[in-house]
Amino acid sequence: MKVAFLISMMWLLSAIGYAQELSLLDSGYAYYEVAEYKKAIEVFEQAVIETPENPELYYLMGVCRSLSGDNYHAIRDYEKAIELSPDYAEAYYEKGYASYLMGELKKAMSAFDKAIELRPNYAEAYVNRGSLKCMDGDSEGAEKDWDKAAELGAALPVRDCN
């Protein structure tokens, strides 16, 4: 009887903890949706203290940091998300975009390459990688990536790589 009670209490406490994690995640996401990025970051930071193994929290925190102009710390958050979930294509994509914004074009290219490797139908990653190739003077590679992005249904910018 005591063992069953203890097991029931442990299950209840873990369920409450899980619900609280979801609550913080949802709350942070709600702030993100209305462009309250600093408040969202505060909520995600609180959630990370409670569940540091959740890659989604780091990813969303990174997105909010990037949208706030703090790409340095955003990249750190994306790297933590990737450490926790090495197949997280979106985290690689966002890391690439943040790296691009910081002028770190080789790091950006590497991140977009990895995002595409993990998710070969990632149209936006092809668009951005094509743009980087264009900036690097690889017009053929840029056109190839842009063609693939268009094939996947992406809206493309003006394709002028001359």
DSSP file (Angstrom, degrees, kcal/mol; ACC not computed):
  #  RESIDUE AA STRUCTURE BP1 BP2  ACC     N-H-->O    O-->H-N    N-H-->O    O-->H-N    TCO  KAPPA ALPHA  PHI   PSI    X-CA   Y-CA   Z-CA
    1    1 A M     >        0   0    0      0, 0.0     4,-2.2     0, 0.0     5,-0.2   0.000 360.0 360.0 360.0 -46.3    0.0    0.0    0.0
    2    2 A K  H  >  +     0   0    0      2,-0.2     4,-2.7     1,-0.2     5,-0.2   0.895 360.0  50.9 -64.8 -39.5    2.8    2.5    0.9
    3    3 A V  H  > S+     0   0    0      2,-0.2     4,-2.6     1,-0.2    -1,-0.2   0.923 110.3  48.7 -63.4 -44.8    4.7    1.6   -2.2
    4    4 A A  H  > S+     0   0    0      1,-0.2     4,-2.4     2,-0.2    -1,-0.2   0.898 112.0  49.8 -62.5 -39.9    1.7    2.2   -4.4
    5    5 A F  H  X S+     0   0    0     -4,-2.2     4,-2.6     2,-0.2    -2,-0.2   0.929 111.4  48.3 -64.0 -45.6    1.0    5.5   -2.7
    6    6 A L  H  X S+     0   0    0     -4,-2.7     4,-2.6     2,-0.2    -2,-0.2   0.906 111.8  49.3 -62.3 -42.1    4.6    6.6   -3.1
    7    7 A I  H  X S+     0   0    0     -4,-2.6     4,-2.4     2,-0.2    -1,-0.2   0.921 111.5  49.6 -63.2 -42.9    4.6    5.7   -6.8
    8    8 A S  H  X S+     0   0    0     -4,-2.4     4,-2.3     1,-0.2    -2,-0.2   0.905 111.9  48.2 -62.1 -41.6    1.3    7.6   -7.3
    9    9 A M  H  X S+     0   0    0     -4,-2.6     4,-2.6     2,-0.2    -2,-0.2   0.898 111.0  50.3 -67.1 -40.3    2.8   10.6   -5.5
   10   10 A M  H  X S+     0   0    0     -4,-2.6     4,-2.4     2,-0.2    -2,-0.2   0.917 111.6  48.5 -63.9 -41.9    5.9   10.5   -7.7
   11   11 A W  H  X S+     0   0    0     -4,-2.4     4,-2.4     2,-0.2    -2,-0.2   0.921 112.2  49.3 -63.0 -43.6    3.8   10.2  -10.8
   12   12 A L  H  X S+     0   0    0     -4,-2.3     4,-2.3     2,-0.2    -2,-0.2   0.913 111.7  48.1 -63.0 -44.2    1.7   13.2   -9.7
   13   13 A L  H  X S+     0   0    0     -4,-2.6     4,-2.4     1,-0.2    -1,-0.2   0.896 112.5  48.3 -65.2 -39.9    4.7   15.4   -8.9
   14   14 A S  H  X S+     0   0    0     -4,-2.4     4,-2.5     2,-0.2    -1,-0.2   0.891 111.1  51.2 -68.2 -36.5    6.3   14.6  -12.2
   15   15 A A  H  X S+     0   0    0     -4,-2.4     4,-2.5     2,-0.2    -2,-0.2   0.894 110.0  49.5 -65.1 -39.8    3.0   15.3  -14.0
   16   16 A I  H  X S+     0   0    0     -4,-2.3     4,-2.5     2,-0.2    -2,-0.2   0.922 111.3  49.3 -64.3 -43.4    2.8   18.7  -12.2
   17   17 A G  H  X S+     0   0    0     -4,-2.4     4,-2.3     2,-0.2    -2,-0.2   0.912 111.5  48.9 -61.2 -42.2    6.4   19.5  -13.2
   18   18 A Y  H  X S+     0   0    0     -4,-2.5     4,-2.4     2,-0.2    -2,-0.2   0.912 111.4  49.4 -63.4 -43.0    5.7   18.6  -16.8
   19   19 A A  H  X S+     0   0    0     -4,-2.5     4,-2.4     1,-0.2    -2,-0.2   0.892 110.5  50.8 -63.6 -39.3    2.5   20.8  -16.8
   20   20 A Q  H  X S+     0   0    0     -4,-2.5     4,-2.6     2,-0.2    -1,-0.2   0.907 109.0  51.5 -65.2 -40.7    4.5   23.6  -15.3
   21   21 A E  H  X S+     0   0    0     -4,-2.3     4,-2.6     1,-0.2    -2,-0.2   0.936 112.0  46.2 -59.7 -46.7    7.2   23.2  -18.0
   22   22 A L  H  X S+     0   0    0     -4,-2.4     4,-3.1     1,-0.2     5,-0.2   0.885 110.4  54.4 -63.1 -38.0    4.5   23.3  -20.7
   23   23 A S  H  X S+     0   0    0     -4,-2.4     4,-2.6     2,-0.2    -2,-0.2   0.926 111.0  44.0 -62.5 -45.7    3.0   26.3  -19.0
   24   24 A L  H  X S+     0   0    0     -4,-2.6     4,-2.9     2,-0.2     5,-0.2   0.905 114.2  50.6 -66.1 -41.2    6.2   28.2  -19.1
   25   25 A L  H  X S+     0   0    0     -4,-2.6     4,-2.4    -5,-0.2    -2,-0.2   0.943 113.6  44.9 -60.5 -47.8    6.9   27.2  -22.7
   26   26 A D  H  X S+     0   0    0     -4,-3.1     4,-2.3     2,-0.2    -2,-0.2   0.901 113.5  50.5 -63.2 -41.3    3.4   28.3  -23.7
   27   27 A S  H  X S+     0   0    0     -4,-2.6     4,-1.9    -5,-0.2    -2,-0.2   0.934 111.9  46.7 -63.9 -46.7    3.7   31.5  -21.8
   28   28 A G  H  X S+     0   0    0     -4,-2.9     4,-2.2     1,-0.2    -1,-0.2   0.907 112.1  51.1 -61.1 -41.3    7.1   32.3  -23.4
   29   29 A Y  H  X S+     0   0    0     -4,-2.4     4,-2.5    -5,-0.2    -1,-0.2   0.876 105.8  55.5 -65.3 -36.6    5.7   31.5  -26.8
   30   30 A A  H  X S+     0   0    0     -4,-2.3     4,-0.9     2,-0.2    -1,-0.2   0.905 108.8  47.5 -62.8 -40.8    2.8   33.8  -26.2
   31   31 A Y  H ><>S+     0   0    0     -4,-1.9     5,-2.9     1,-0.2     3,-0.6   0.906 110.6  52.8 -64.9 -40.7    5.2   36.7  -25.5
   32   32 A Y  H ><5S+     0   0    0     -4,-2.2     3,-1.9     1,-0.2    -2,-0.2   0.917 103.6  56.9 -58.6 -44.4    7.2   35.7  -28.6
   33   33 A E  H 3<5S+     0   0    0     -4,-2.5    -1,-0.2     1,-0.3    -2,-0.2   0.757 109.8  44.4 -63.1 -25.3    4.0   35.8  -30.8
   34   34 A V  T <<5S-     0   0    0     -4,-0.9    -1,-0.3    -3,-0.6    -2,-0.2   0.121 119.9-107.8-105.9  20.9    3.3   39.5  -29.8
   35   35 A A  T < 5S+     0   0    0     -3,-1.9     2,-1.1     1,-0.2     3,-0.2   0.755  75.3 138.4  62.6  29.1    6.9   40.5  -30.2
   36   36 A E     >< +     0   0    0     -5,-2.9     4,-2.4     1,-0.2    -1,-0.2  -0.583  21.5 161.0 -95.8  67.7    7.6   40.8  -26.5
   37   37 A Y  H  >  +     0   0    0     -2,-1.1     4,-2.7     1,-0.2    -1,-0.2   0.868  64.7  51.5 -65.8 -40.8   11.0   39.2  -27.0
   38   38 A K  H  > S+     0   0    0     -3,-0.2     4,-1.9     2,-0.2    -1,-0.2   0.906 113.0  46.1 -64.9 -39.7   12.7   40.3  -23.8
   39   39 A K  H  > S+     0   0    0      2,-0.2     4,-2.2     1,-0.2    -2,-0.2   0.907 111.7  52.3 -67.4 -40.9    9.8   39.0  -21.7
   40   40 A A  H  X S+     0   0    0     -4,-2.4     4,-2.9     1,-0.2     5,-0.2   0.921 107.7  51.9 -59.5 -43.6    9.8   35.8  -23.6
   41   41 A I  H  X S+     0   0    0     -4,-2.7     4,-2.8     1,-0.2    -1,-0.2   0.912 107.5  52.5 -59.9 -43.0   13.5   35.4  -22.9
   42   42 A E  H  X S+     0   0    0     -4,-1.9     4,-1.9     2,-0.2    -1,-0.2   0.922 112.0  45.3 -58.7 -44.4   12.9   35.8  -19.2
   43   43 A V  H  X S+     0   0    0     -4,-2.2     4,-2.4     2,-0.2    -2,-0.2   0.923 113.4  48.9 -67.2 -43.9   10.2   33.1  -19.2
   44   44 A F  H  X S+     0   0    0     -4,-2.9     4,-2.5     1,-0.2    -2,-0.2   0.887 108.8  54.1 -64.0 -37.8   12.3   30.7  -21.3
   45   45 A E  H  X S+     0   0    0     -4,-2.8     4,-1.5    -5,-0.2    -1,-0.2   0.908 109.3  48.3 -61.5 -40.6   15.3   31.3  -19.0
   46   46 A Q  H  X S+     0   0    0     -4,-1.9     4,-1.3     1,-0.2    -2,-0.2   0.915 111.7  49.6 -63.5 -43.1   13.1   30.4  -16.0
   47   47 A A  H  X S+     0   0    0     -4,-2.4     4,-2.6     1,-0.2    -2,-0.2   0.879 106.4  55.9 -63.8 -38.2   11.9   27.3  -17.9
   48   48 A V  H  < S+     0   0    0     -4,-2.5    -1,-0.2     1,-0.2    -2,-0.2   0.845 102.4  56.5 -64.5 -34.1   15.5   26.3  -18.7
   49   49 A I  H  < S+     0   0    0     -4,-1.5    -1,-0.2     1,-0.2    -2,-0.2   0.901 113.9  39.9 -62.5 -39.2   16.3   26.3  -15.0
   50   50 A E  H  < S+     0   0    0     -4,-1.3    -2,-0.2     1,-0.2    -1,-0.2   0.840 134.6  18.6 -80.2 -34.1   13.5   23.8  -14.4
   51   51 A T    ><  +     0   0    0     -4,-2.6     3,-1.5    -5,-0.1    -1,-0.2  -0.609  65.2 168.3-138.4  75.8   14.1   21.6  -17.5
   52   52 A P  T 3  S+     0   0    0      0, 0.0    -4,-0.1     0, 0.0    -1,-0.1   0.567  72.5  66.6 -68.7  -7.2   17.6   22.3  -18.8
   53   53 A E  T 3  S+     0   0    0     -5,-0.0    -5,-0.1     4,-0.0    -2,-0.0   0.329  72.3 105.3 -95.8   8.5   17.4   19.2  -21.2
   54   54 A N    X>  -     0   0    0     -3,-1.5     4,-1.0     1,-0.2     3,-0.7  -0.788  49.8-169.1 -93.2 105.5   14.7   20.7  -23.4
   55   55 A P  H 3> S+     0   0    0      0, 0.0     4,-2.5     0, 0.0     5,-0.2   0.805  82.5  65.6 -64.6 -28.9   16.2   21.8  -26.7
   56   56 A E  H 3> S+     0   0    0      1,-0.2     4,-2.7     2,-0.2     5,-0.2   0.867  97.6  54.4 -62.1 -36.5   13.0   23.6  -27.8
   57   57 A L  H <> S+     0   0    0     -3,-0.7     4,-2.3     2,-0.2    -1,-0.2   0.923 110.4  45.3 -63.3 -44.2   13.5   26.1  -24.9
   58   58 A Y  H  X S+     0   0    0     -4,-1.0     4,-2.5     2,-0.2    -2,-0.2   0.907 113.0  51.5 -66.4 -41.0   17.0   27.0  -26.1
   59   59 A Y  H  X S+     0   0    0     -4,-2.5     4,-2.4     2,-0.2    -2,-0.2   0.953 112.7  43.9 -59.8 -51.1   15.9   27.2  -29.7
   60   60 A L  H  X S+     0   0    0     -4,-2.7     4,-2.3     1,-0.2    -1,-0.2   0.876 112.4  52.7 -65.2 -36.9   13.0   29.6  -28.9
   61   61 A M  H  X S+     0   0    0     -4,-2.3     4,-2.5    -5,-0.2    -1,-0.2   0.906 109.4  50.4 -63.1 -40.5   15.2   31.7  -26.6
   62   62 A G  H  X S+     0   0    0     -4,-2.5     4,-2.9     2,-0.2    -2,-0.2   0.908 108.0  52.0 -63.3 -42.4   17.7   32.0  -29.4
   63   63 A V  H  X S+     0   0    0     -4,-2.4     4,-2.6     1,-0.2    -2,-0.2   0.936 111.7  46.9 -59.4 -46.0   15.0   33.1  -31.8
   64   64 A C  H  X S+     0   0    0     -4,-2.3     4,-1.1     2,-0.2    -2,-0.2   0.898 112.3  49.7 -64.5 -40.2   13.9   35.8  -29.4
   65   65 A R  H  <>S+     0   0    0     -4,-2.5     5,-2.8     2,-0.2     3,-0.4   0.929 111.5  49.2 -63.4 -43.7   17.5   36.9  -28.8
   66   66 A S  H ><5S+     0   0    0     -4,-2.9     3,-1.7     1,-0.2    -2,-0.2   0.925 109.6  50.7 -62.0 -44.2   18.2   37.1  -32.5
   67   67 A L  H 3<5S+     0   0    0     -4,-2.6    -1,-0.2     1,-0.3    -2,-0.2   0.729 108.7  53.7 -66.4 -20.4   15.0   39.1  -33.1
   68   68 A S  T 3<5S-     0   0    0     -4,-1.1    -1,-0.3    -3,-0.4    -2,-0.2   0.446 124.1-106.2 -89.5  -1.9   16.2   41.4  -30.3
   69   69 A G  T < 5S+     0   0    0     -3,-1.7     2,-1.1    -4,-0.3     3,-0.2   0.505  86.2 122.0  91.6   5.0   19.5   41.9  -32.1
   70   70 A D     >< +     0   0    0     -5,-2.8     4,-1.8     1,-0.2    -3,-0.1  -0.582  23.0 154.7-100.1  70.3   21.6   39.8  -29.7
   71   71 A N  H  >  +     0   0    0     -2,-1.1     4,-2.5     1,-0.2     5,-0.2   0.795  65.0  63.8 -70.8 -28.5   22.9   37.3  -32.2
   72   72 A Y  H  > S+     0   0    0     -3,-0.2     4,-1.4     1,-0.2    -1,-0.2   0.962 111.4  35.8 -59.0 -51.8   25.9   36.4  -30.2
   73   73 A H  H  > S+     0   0    0      1,-0.2     4,-2.1     2,-0.2    -1,-0.2   0.802 112.7  60.9 -73.7 -28.2   23.9   34.9  -27.4
   74   74 A A  H  X S+     0   0    0     -4,-1.8     4,-2.7     2,-0.2    -1,-0.2   0.935 103.5  50.4 -60.9 -45.3   21.3   33.6  -29.9
   75   75 A I  H  X S+     0   0    0     -4,-2.5     4,-2.7     1,-0.2    -1,-0.2   0.900 107.7  53.6 -60.4 -40.7   24.0   31.4  -31.4
   76   76 A R  H  X S+     0   0    0     -4,-1.4     4,-1.7     1,-0.2    -1,-0.2   0.912 109.7  48.1 -59.9 -42.0   25.0   30.2  -28.0
   77   77 A D  H  X S+     0   0    0     -4,-2.1     4,-2.3     2,-0.2    -2,-0.2   0.918 111.0  50.0 -65.2 -43.2   21.4   29.1  -27.4
   78   78 A Y  H  X S+     0   0    0     -4,-2.7     4,-2.5     1,-0.2    -2,-0.2   0.902 108.8  53.0 -62.0 -40.0   21.1   27.4  -30.8
   79   79 A E  H  X S+     0   0    0     -4,-2.7     4,-2.3     1,-0.2    -1,-0.2   0.875 108.6  49.6 -63.8 -36.1   24.4   25.5  -30.1
   80   80 A K  H  X S+     0   0    0     -4,-1.7     4,-2.1     2,-0.2    -1,-0.2   0.908 110.3  50.4 -67.9 -41.0   22.9   24.3  -26.8
   81   81 A A  H  X S+     0   0    0     -4,-2.3     4,-1.9     1,-0.2    -2,-0.2   0.912 112.4  47.5 -60.5 -41.9   19.7   23.2  -28.6
   82   82 A I  H  < S+     0   0    0     -4,-2.5    -2,-0.2     2,-0.2    -1,-0.2   0.877 108.2  54.7 -67.4 -39.1   21.9   21.3  -31.1
   83   83 A E  H  < S+     0   0    0     -4,-2.3    -1,-0.2     1,-0.2    -2,-0.2   0.908 114.6  40.9 -59.5 -41.3   24.0   19.8  -28.3
   84   84 A L  H  < S+     0   0    0     -4,-2.1    -2,-0.2     1,-0.3    -1,-0.2   0.786 133.4  21.9 -77.6 -28.4   20.8   18.4  -26.8
   85   85 A S    ><  -     0   0    0     -4,-1.9     3,-2.0    -5,-0.2    -1,-0.3  -0.707  66.4-173.8-142.3  85.3   19.2   17.4  -30.1
   86   86 A P  T 3  S+     0   0    0      0, 0.0    -4,-0.1     0, 0.0    -1,-0.1   0.639  84.2  58.4 -59.7 -15.8   21.9   17.0  -32.9
   87   87 A D  T 3   +     0   0    0      1,-0.1     2,-1.8    -5,-0.0     3,-0.2   0.201  69.3 126.2 -96.1  16.0   19.2   16.5  -35.6
   88   88 A Y    X>  +     0   0    0     -3,-2.0     4,-1.6     1,-0.2     3,-0.6  -0.540  32.2 176.5 -81.2  83.0   17.6   19.9  -34.9
   89   89 A A  H 3> S+     0   0    0     -2,-1.8     4,-2.5     1,-0.2    -1,-0.2   0.857  76.3  56.2 -58.0 -39.6   17.6   21.3  -38.5
   90   90 A E  H 3> S+     0   0    0      1,-0.2     4,-2.7     2,-0.2    -1,-0.2   0.860 104.5  52.9 -64.2 -35.1   15.8   24.4  -37.5
   91   91 A A  H <> S+     0   0    0     -3,-0.6     4,-2.2     2,-0.2    -1,-0.2   0.896 109.9  48.2 -67.1 -39.3   18.4   25.3  -34.9
   92   92 A Y  H  X S+     0   0    0     -4,-1.6     4,-2.4     2,-0.2    -2,-0.2   0.920 111.5  51.2 -63.8 -42.2   21.1   24.9  -37.5
   93   93 A Y  H  X S+     0   0    0     -4,-2.5     4,-2.3     2,-0.2    -2,-0.2   0.948 112.6  44.2 -59.7 -50.0   19.1   27.1  -39.9
   94   94 A E  H  X S+     0   0    0     -4,-2.7     4,-2.7     1,-0.2     5,-0.2   0.862 111.2  54.4 -65.7 -35.3   18.7   29.8  -37.3
   95   95 A K  H  X S+     0   0    0     -4,-2.2     4,-2.4    -5,-0.2    -1,-0.2   0.903 108.6  50.4 -62.7 -39.9   22.3   29.6  -36.2
   96   96 A G  H  X S+     0   0    0     -4,-2.4     4,-2.3     2,-0.2    -2,-0.2   0.918 111.2  46.9 -62.7 -44.0   23.2   30.1  -39.9
   97   97 A Y  H  X S+     0   0    0     -4,-2.3     4,-2.3     2,-0.2    -2,-0.2   0.917 113.2  48.0 -66.7 -42.9   21.0   33.2  -40.2
   98   98 A A  H  X S+     0   0    0     -4,-2.7     4,-1.3     2,-0.2    -1,-0.2   0.896 111.5  51.3 -63.8 -39.8   22.4   34.7  -36.9
   99   99 A S  H  <>S+     0   0    0     -4,-2.4     5,-2.7    -5,-0.2     3,-0.3   0.907 108.6  51.9 -63.3 -41.3   25.9   34.0  -38.1
  100  100 A Y  H ><5S+     0   0    0     -4,-2.3     3,-1.9     1,-0.2    -2,-0.2   0.927 106.7  52.9 -58.6 -46.1   25.2   35.7  -41.3
  101  101 A L  H 3<5S+     0   0    0     -4,-2.3    -1,-0.2     1,-0.3    -2,-0.2   0.783 108.3  51.4 -62.9 -26.3   23.9   38.7  -39.5
  102  102 A M  T 3<5S-     0   0    0     -4,-1.3    -1,-0.3    -3,-0.3    -2,-0.2   0.415 120.2-110.6 -88.8   1.2   27.2   38.8  -37.5
  103  103 A G  T < 5S+     0   0    0     -3,-1.9     2,-1.3    -4,-0.2    -3,-0.2   0.617  77.7 133.1  80.9  12.6   29.2   38.7  -40.7
  104  104 A E     >< +     0   0    0     -5,-2.7     4,-2.2     1,-0.2    -1,-0.2  -0.638  24.0 166.9 -95.9  76.4   30.4   35.2  -40.1
  105  105 A L  H  >  +     0   0    0     -2,-1.3     4,-2.6     1,-0.2    -1,-0.2   0.831  69.1  52.3 -68.1 -36.1   29.7   33.9  -43.6
  106  106 A K  H  > S+     0   0    0      2,-0.2     4,-2.3     1,-0.2    -1,-0.2   0.910 112.1  46.7 -67.3 -40.2   31.7   30.6  -43.4
  107  107 A K  H  > S+     0   0    0      2,-0.2     4,-2.2     1,-0.2    -2,-0.2   0.896 112.5  51.1 -65.7 -39.1   29.9   29.7  -40.1
  108  108 A A  H  X S+     0   0    0     -4,-2.2     4,-2.6     2,-0.2     5,-0.2   0.936 110.0  49.0 -62.8 -45.9   26.6   30.6  -41.7
  109  109 A M  H  X S+     0   0    0     -4,-2.6     4,-2.7     1,-0.2    -2,-0.2   0.918 110.7  50.5 -60.2 -44.5   27.3   28.4  -44.8
  110  110 A S  H  X S+     0   0    0     -4,-2.3     4,-2.1     1,-0.2    -1,-0.2   0.896 111.0  48.7 -61.8 -40.8   28.3   25.5  -42.6
  111  111 A A  H  X S+     0   0    0     -4,-2.2     4,-2.4     2,-0.2    -2,-0.2   0.907 112.0  48.0 -67.8 -41.8   25.1   25.8  -40.6
  112  112 A F  H  X S+     0   0    0     -4,-2.6     4,-2.3     2,-0.2     5,-0.2   0.899 109.7  54.1 -65.3 -39.0   22.9   26.0  -43.7
  113  113 A D  H  X S+     0   0    0     -4,-2.7     4,-2.4    -5,-0.2    -2,-0.2   0.930 110.7  46.1 -56.8 -45.7   24.8   23.0  -45.1
  114  114 A K  H  X S+     0   0    0     -4,-2.1     4,-2.4     2,-0.2     5,-0.2   0.892 109.8  53.3 -67.5 -40.0   24.0   21.0  -42.0
  115  115 A A  H  X S+     0   0    0     -4,-2.4     4,-2.1     1,-0.2    -1,-0.2   0.915 112.6  45.1 -59.9 -42.4   20.3   22.1  -41.9
  116  116 A I  H  < S+     0   0    0     -4,-2.3    -2,-0.2     2,-0.2    -1,-0.2   0.879 110.2  54.2 -69.7 -38.4   20.0   20.9  -45.5
  117  117 A E  H  < S+     0   0    0     -4,-2.4    -2,-0.2    -5,-0.2    -1,-0.2   0.916 114.6  41.1 -59.7 -42.5   21.8   17.6  -44.8
  118  118 A L  H  < S+     0   0    0     -4,-2.4    -2,-0.2     1,-0.3    -1,-0.2   0.829 132.2  23.4 -75.0 -33.0   19.3   17.0  -41.9
  119  119 A R    ><  -     0   0    0     -4,-2.1     3,-1.9    -5,-0.2    -1,-0.3  -0.730  67.3-173.5-137.4  85.8   16.3   18.1  -43.8
  120  120 A P  T 3  S+     0   0    0      0, 0.0    -4,-0.1     0, 0.0    -1,-0.1   0.609  84.6  56.9 -60.0 -13.5   16.8   17.9  -47.6
  121  121 A N  T 3   +     0   0    0      1,-0.0     2,-1.6    -5,-0.0     3,-0.1   0.103  69.3 129.1-102.7  22.7   13.5   19.6  -48.4
  122  122 A Y    X>  -     0   0    0     -3,-1.9     4,-1.6     1,-0.2     3,-0.6  -0.580  34.0-178.8 -82.2  84.6   14.3   22.7  -46.3
  123  123 A A  H 3> S+     0   0    0     -2,-1.6     4,-2.1     1,-0.3    -1,-0.2   0.870  75.9  53.2 -56.0 -45.9   13.5   25.4  -48.9
  124  124 A E  H 3> S+     0   0    0      1,-0.2     4,-2.4     2,-0.2    -1,-0.3   0.853 106.0  54.3 -62.5 -34.7   14.4   28.4  -46.8
  125  125 A A  H <> S+     0   0    0     -3,-0.6     4,-2.7     1,-0.2    -1,-0.2   0.883 107.5  50.5 -66.7 -37.4   17.9   27.0  -46.1
  126  126 A Y  H  X S+     0   0    0     -4,-1.6     4,-2.6     2,-0.2    -2,-0.2   0.904 109.4  51.8 -64.8 -40.5   18.5   26.6  -49.9
  127  127 A V  H  X S+     0   0    0     -4,-2.1     4,-2.1     2,-0.2    -2,-0.2   0.960 115.0  40.8 -59.1 -51.5   17.4   30.2  -50.4
  128  128 A N  H  X S+     0   0    0     -4,-2.4     4,-2.2     2,-0.2    -2,-0.2   0.886 114.9  50.1 -68.9 -38.7   19.8   31.5  -47.8
  129  129 A R  H  X S+     0   0    0     -4,-2.7     4,-2.5     1,-0.2    -1,-0.2   0.908 110.3  51.9 -65.6 -38.9   22.7   29.2  -48.8
  130  130 A G  H  X S+     0   0    0     -4,-2.6     4,-2.4    -5,-0.2    -2,-0.2   0.902 108.1  51.3 -60.5 -41.4   22.2   30.3  -52.4
  131  131 A S  H  X S+     0   0    0     -4,-2.1     4,-2.4     2,-0.2    -1,-0.2   0.899 109.9  49.3 -63.6 -40.5   22.4   33.9  -51.3
  132  132 A L  H  X S+     0   0    0     -4,-2.2     4,-1.7     2,-0.2    -2,-0.2   0.909 110.2  50.8 -64.7 -41.2   25.6   33.2  -49.5
  133  133 A K  H  <>S+     0   0    0     -4,-2.5     5,-2.8     2,-0.2     4,-0.3   0.908 109.5  51.2 -62.2 -40.7   27.1   31.4  -52.5
  134  134 A C  H ><5S+     0   0    0     -4,-2.4     3,-1.7     1,-0.2    -2,-0.2   0.936 109.0  50.0 -60.4 -46.9   26.1   34.4  -54.6
  135  135 A M  H 3<5S+     0   0    0     -4,-2.4    -1,-0.2     1,-0.3    -2,-0.2   0.802 109.2  53.5 -61.3 -28.9   27.9   36.8  -52.2
  136  136 A D  T 3<5S-     0   0    0     -4,-1.7    -1,-0.3    -5,-0.1    -2,-0.2   0.414 123.3-105.0 -87.5   0.7   30.9   34.5  -52.4
  137  137 A G  T < 5S+     0   0    0     -3,-1.7     2,-1.3    -4,-0.3     3,-0.2   0.531  82.7 127.9  90.0   6.3   31.0   34.7  -56.2
  138  138 A D     >< +     0   0    0     -5,-2.8     4,-2.3     1,-0.2     5,-0.2  -0.628  22.6 162.9 -95.9  75.7   29.7   31.2  -56.8
  139  139 A S  H  > S+     0   0    0     -2,-1.3     4,-2.5     1,-0.2    -1,-0.2   0.860  73.2  52.8 -66.3 -35.0   26.8   32.2  -59.2
  140  140 A E  H  > S+     0   0    0     -3,-0.2     4,-2.1     2,-0.2    -1,-0.2   0.937 111.8  45.2 -64.9 -46.0   26.4   28.6  -60.5
  141  141 A G  H  > S+     0   0    0      2,-0.2     4,-2.3     1,-0.2    -2,-0.2   0.879 112.3  52.6 -64.0 -37.9   26.1   27.2  -57.0
  142  142 A A  H  X S+     0   0    0     -4,-2.3     4,-2.8     2,-0.2     5,-0.2   0.936 109.6  47.9 -63.1 -47.1   23.7   30.0  -56.0
  143  143 A E  H  X S+     0   0    0     -4,-2.5     4,-2.7     1,-0.2    -2,-0.2   0.889 110.3  52.6 -61.9 -39.3   21.5   29.3  -59.0
  144  144 A K  H  X S+     0   0    0     -4,-2.1     4,-2.1     2,-0.2    -1,-0.2   0.933 112.6  44.1 -62.7 -46.1   21.4   25.6  -58.2
  145  145 A D  H  X S+     0   0    0     -4,-2.3     4,-2.5     2,-0.2    -2,-0.2   0.916 114.2  49.7 -64.8 -42.5   20.3   26.3  -54.6
  146  146 A W  H  X S+     0   0    0     -4,-2.8     4,-2.5     2,-0.2    -2,-0.2   0.883 109.4  52.1 -65.2 -37.7   17.7   28.8  -55.7
  147  147 A D  H  X S+     0   0    0     -4,-2.7     4,-2.5    -5,-0.2    -1,-0.2   0.922 110.7  48.1 -62.1 -42.7   16.4   26.4  -58.3
  148  148 A K  H  X S+     0   0    0     -4,-2.1     4,-1.7     2,-0.2    -2,-0.2   0.914 111.0  50.8 -64.1 -42.2   16.0   23.7  -55.6
  149  149 A A  H  <>S+     0   0    0     -4,-2.5     5,-2.7     2,-0.2    -2,-0.2   0.909 111.3  47.9 -61.7 -42.7   14.3   26.2  -53.3
  150  150 A A  H ><5S+     0   0    0     -4,-2.5     3,-1.6     1,-0.2    -1,-0.2   0.904 108.4  54.6 -64.7 -41.4   11.9   27.2  -56.0
  151  151 A E  H 3<5S+     0   0    0     -4,-2.5    -1,-0.2     1,-0.3    -2,-0.2   0.842 107.7  51.0 -58.9 -33.7   11.2   23.5  -56.8
  152  152 A L  T 3<5S-     0   0    0     -4,-1.7    -1,-0.3    -5,-0.2    -2,-0.2   0.428 127.1-101.2 -86.0   0.4   10.4   23.1  -53.1
  153  153 A G  T < 5 +     0   0    0     -3,-1.6    -3,-0.2     1,-0.3     2,-0.2   0.602  67.6 152.2  96.3  12.1    7.9   26.0  -53.2
  154  154 A A      < -     0   0    0     -5,-2.7     2,-0.4    -6,-0.1    -1,-0.3  -0.489  47.8-121.3 -77.7 145.0   10.0   28.9  -51.7
  155  155 A A        -     0   0    0     -2,-0.2    -1,-0.1     1,-0.0   -28,-0.0  -0.721  36.6-148.8 -78.3 131.8    9.4   32.5  -52.7
  156  156 A L        -     0   0    0     -2,-0.4     3,-0.1     1,-0.1   -10,-0.0  -0.783   5.9-128.0-109.8 148.5   12.7   33.8  -54.0
  157  157 A P        -     0   0    0      0, 0.0     2,-0.1     0, 0.0    -1,-0.1  -0.192  61.3 -56.1 -73.9 179.0   14.2   37.2  -54.0
  158  158 A V        -     0   0    0      1,-0.1     2,-1.4     2,-0.1     0, 0.0  -0.415  56.4-137.1 -57.2 128.0   15.5   38.8  -57.2
  159  159 A R        +     0   0    0     -2,-0.1     2,-0.5    -3,-0.1    -1,-0.1  -0.639  50.3 139.3 -96.2  79.6   17.9   36.3  -58.6
  160  160 A D        +     0   0    0     -2,-1.4    -2,-0.1     1,-0.1   -21,-0.0  -0.920  12.8 161.4-125.5 104.7   20.8   38.5  -59.7
  161  161 A C              0   0    0     -2,-0.5   -22,-0.1     1,-0.2   -19,-0.1  -0.124 360.0 360.0-116.0  35.8   24.2   37.1  -58.9
  162  162 A N              0   0    0    -23,-0.1    -1,-0.2     0, 0.0   -23,-0.0   0.432 360.0 360.0-102.1 360.0   26.3   39.1  -61.3
